[in-house]
Amino acid sequence: MPTPGRARRAISLVARVAVAANLVLIILGCGSPPPAQWTAAPSAGTADAPRDVNVIMRDYLFEPDPIVLHTGETVRFNIINAGLLPHEFVLGDADVQAAWASAEAAATPPGFTATPPPVSLPPEQAGLRIYLDSGQSASAVYQVPADQALELACQIPGHVAKGMVGTVELVGPDGP
């Protein structure tokens, strides 16, 4: 049978180990977002050598967020839908987003189980849109505009309302 002094020492040791473990977690920043320098864009892509930008669509979010792009660069978006639902990657200015939202809403049938028809826009209004069912992936080469703000969203009805909007951070051609 342990003596009272030995039991106190065991409890004291457990308490010290718990405090030390918590300090290690605090120092390492467990659960904190990565430092800002981790999201900085590498050198800009060119038409001959597009920069790969990998994007994961999950149910109601895009990763990474923000997506950092150089104005005027050429990128190759490698996109995968890791969500359980269909999602789309719509990249363009506010007018592009509004056009896709309107087209999607007009094509959505009133019944929940009805299948919507395919949606399309004229190329001059479309921006970049990639529709993917769960588990699908696709790649697209894209020229980042030099003088236009970009927005990212999933315009499938209800998805923006649930937060499926990404942030696009544009930096100059030579970096921030």
ChimeraX attribute file (.defattr): number of C-alpha atoms within 10 A of each C-alpha:
attribute: neighborCount
match mode: 1-to-1
recipient: residues
	/A:1	4
	/A:2	7
	/A:3	7
	/A:4	9
	/A:5	8
	/A:6	10
	/A:7	12
	/A:8	12
	/A:9	11
	/A:10	12
	/A:11	11
	/A:12	12
	/A:13	12
	/A:14	12
	/A:15	12
	/A:16	12
	/A:17	12
	/A:18	12
	/A:19	12
	/A:20	12
	/A:21	12
	/A:22	13
	/A:23	12
	/A:24	12
	/A:25	12
	/A:26	12
	/A:27	9
	/A:28	10
	/A:29	11
	/A:30	11
	/A:31	8
	/A:32	8
	/A:33	8
	/A:34	10
	/A:35	8
	/A:36	7
	/A:37	7
	/A:38	9
	/A:39	14
	/A:40	16
	/A:41	19
	/A:42	13
	/A:43	13
	/A:44	20
	/A:45	20
	/A:46	13
	/A:47	13
	/A:48	7
	/A:49	12
	/A:50	17
	/A:51	21
	/A:52	15
	/A:53	18
	/A:54	15
	/A:55	19
	/A:56	17
	/A:57	27
	/A:58	18
	/A:59	18
	/A:60	19
	/A:61	20
	/A:62	24
	/A:63	14
	/A:64	16
	/A:65	14
	/A:66	15
	/A:67	19
	/A:68	19
	/A:69	27
	/A:70	24
	/A:71	21
	/A:72	20
	/A:73	21
	/A:74	22
	/A:75	23
	/A:76	18
	/A:77	17
	/A:78	15
	/A:79	23
	/A:80	21
	/A:81	24
	/A:82	19
	/A:83	18
	/A:84	12
	/A:85	14
	/A:86	18
	/A:87	27
	/A:88	21
	/A:89	25
	/A:90	25
	/A:91	21
	/A:92	23
	/A:93	16
	/A:94	13
	/A:95	13
	/A:96	22
	/A:97	23
	/A:98	14
	/A:99	17
	/A:100	23
	/A:101	19
	/A:102	13
	/A:103	18
	/A:104	19
	/A:105	17
	/A:106	12
	/A:107	15
	/A:108	17
	/A:109	13
	/A:110	10
	/A:111	8
	/A:112	8
	/A:113	7
	/A:114	9
	/A:115	11
	/A:116	15
	/A:117	10
	/A:118	9
	/A:119	12
	/A:120	14
	/A:121	13
	/A:122	7
	/A:123	8
	/A:124	7
	/A:125	16
	/A:126	18
	/A:127	19
	/A:128	16
	/A:129	21
	/A:130	15
	/A:131	17
	/A:132	20
	/A:133	15
	/A:134	16
	/A:135	13
	/A:136	14
	/A:137	17
	/A:138	12
	/A:139	15
	/A:140	14
	/A:141	16
	/A:142	18
	/A:143	16
	/A:144	19
	/A:145	16
	/A:146	14
	/A:147	9
	/A:148	13
	/A:149	14
	/A:150	20
	/A:151	18
	/A:152	24
	/A:153	25
	/A:154	29
	/A:155	26
	/A:156	21
	/A:157	16
	/A:158	13
	/A:159	17
	/A:160	16
	/A:161	12
	/A:162	11
	/A:163	14
	/A:164	22
	/A:165	20
	/A:166	23
	/A:167	16
	/A:168	18
	/A:169	19
	/A:170	23
	/A:171	17
	/A:172	13
	/A:173	15
	/A:174	11
	/A:175	15
	/A:176	11
